[in-house]
Amino acid sequence: MKWSKSKLITGVACFVALFSIGYAGFQHYHHAKQLQRIDWSEVQLSHTVGTSLPDVRLVDLSGNAIKYNELRQGKVILVLLSSECDACLKEGQFLKSVVDKYPNIRFYSVLIFWSDQSIDHFKDKFPLKLFLDQDSRLRQAFEVKAVPVKLFLEDGVIRKTWIRARFNSRNENEFVKDLETISGKTGS
């Protein structure tokens, strides 16, 4: 059987499309399995409390960048996420319930792991505004291997980190107490 040039091109294009879909599915599955096997007691960030936030560029899903000083002035919590992380979605639901209670703390939800295919699905389910770690500078600077992770910055200096999700009652209460201390609230 002789293949015409157009049939050959169509066949190659179909193969490439199927391979790409399969590869994206494998990446999603592999990332999810890695998150399940993490020994959270050994997860650490390369930067420690007391160091300055490195030069990063965060953009929203429309491509608008956060101004440089916005992250380096006042009280900021960066929530580091993956678009293929169910724990991150649960963390978002918890954070939605607390963000408005602390108006003097700015929260930024940052995707440090994502694929174009998974962003649309994730953004429809995640309750807070999302930003992308442009050029992966934030992920690389902290050598983040697991999410969700939260960083508290005060005037651009890392003051506290939380590793793991907060969606069990003990961890939620601990985080809320930390937020009350950070915000200056007492007896809330």
SVG drawing of the C-alpha trace seen along z (x, -y; Angstrom):
<svg xmlns="http://www.w3.org/2000/svg" viewBox="-14 -48 34 50">
<polyline fill="none" stroke="black" stroke-width="0.4" points="0.0,0.0 1.4,-3.4 0.9,-6.3 0.3,-9.7 2.2,-12.7 -0.9,-14.1 -1.8,-10.7 1.8,-10.4 1.7,-13.9 -1.7,-13.2 -0.4,-10.0 2.7,-11.6 0.6,-14.4 -1.7,-12.0 1.2,-10.0 2.8,-13.2 -0.6,-14.3 -1.2,-10.9 2.4,-10.8 2.0,-14.3 -1.3,-13.4 0.2,-10.1 3.3,-11.9 1.3,-14.6 -0.8,-11.9 2.3,-10.1 3.8,-13.3 0.6,-13.9 0.5,-10.3 4.2,-10.4 4.0,-13.7 0.9,-12.5 2.8,-9.3 5.8,-11.3 3.7,-13.5 2.2,-10.3 5.7,-8.9 7.1,-12.0 8.4,-11.7 7.2,-15.1 9.4,-15.0 12.5,-15.3 11.2,-18.0 13.1,-21.2 13.6,-24.4 17.0,-25.5 16.5,-29.0 16.0,-29.4 14.2,-31.8 16.0,-35.1 17.1,-35.2 15.7,-37.6 13.3,-36.6 15.3,-36.1 14.6,-37.9 11.4,-36.3 8.8,-37.2 5.2,-36.3 2.5,-36.8 -1.2,-36.3 -3.0,-34.1 -3.6,-37.1 0.2,-37.8 0.2,-40.8 3.3,-40.8 3.3,-41.6 5.3,-44.7 8.7,-44.0 8.0,-45.9 4.6,-44.3 6.4,-41.1 9.0,-43.0 7.0,-45.4 4.7,-44.6 3.4,-41.2 3.1,-38.6 2.3,-34.9 3.3,-33.0 1.4,-29.7 3.4,-27.5 1.3,-25.0 1.1,-22.5 -1.8,-22.5 -1.8,-18.7 -2.1,-18.5 -5.4,-17.5 -3.9,-18.5 -3.3,-22.0 -7.0,-22.3 -8.0,-21.3 -5.5,-23.8 -7.1,-26.5 -10.5,-25.8 -9.0,-26.2 -7.2,-29.4 -10.3,-30.9 -11.9,-30.7 -9.1,-32.7 -7.6,-35.1 -10.3,-37.8 -9.9,-37.7 -6.3,-39.1 -6.4,-42.2 -3.0,-43.3 -1.4,-40.2 -1.3,-39.8 -1.7,-36.2 -0.4,-35.1 -1.2,-31.6 1.7,-30.7 1.8,-27.7 5.4,-26.5 4.6,-23.3 2.1,-23.3 1.4,-22.2 -0.7,-24.1 -3.2,-21.3 -3.7,-21.2 -4.0,-25.0 -7.5,-25.3 -8.8,-22.5 -7.0,-23.8 -8.0,-27.4 -11.7,-26.4 -11.5,-24.7 -9.0,-26.8 -10.8,-29.5 -8.1,-32.2 -6.3,-34.2 -3.4,-32.3 0.0,-33.5 2.6,-31.6 6.3,-31.4 7.6,-32.9 10.9,-31.2 10.6,-28.9 12.9,-31.2 11.0,-30.8 10.9,-27.0 14.6,-26.8 15.7,-29.3 14.1,-27.2 14.6,-23.9 11.0,-23.0 10.2,-19.3 6.8,-19.1 3.8,-21.3 1.8,-22.9 4.4,-25.1 3.7,-28.5 6.3,-31.3 5.7,-34.2 7.7,-37.3 8.0,-40.5 9.5,-43.4 11.0,-40.8 12.6,-38.6 11.5,-35.1 10.2,-34.9 8.4,-31.5 7.6,-28.5 4.9,-25.9 5.4,-22.6 2.4,-20.4 -1.3,-21.1 -3.2,-22.5 -6.5,-20.7 -6.7,-18.7 -8.1,-20.5 -4.8,-20.5 -2.8,-22.0 -5.5,-24.5 -5.7,-25.7 -1.9,-26.0 -1.8,-28.0 -4.6,-30.3 -2.7,-31.0 0.3,-31.8 -1.7,-34.2 -3.1,-35.9 0.4,-36.4 1.7,-37.7 -1.2,-40.1 -1.0,-41.4 -4.5,-40.2 -5.0,-39.0 -7.8,-37.0 -9.4,-36.3"/>
</svg>
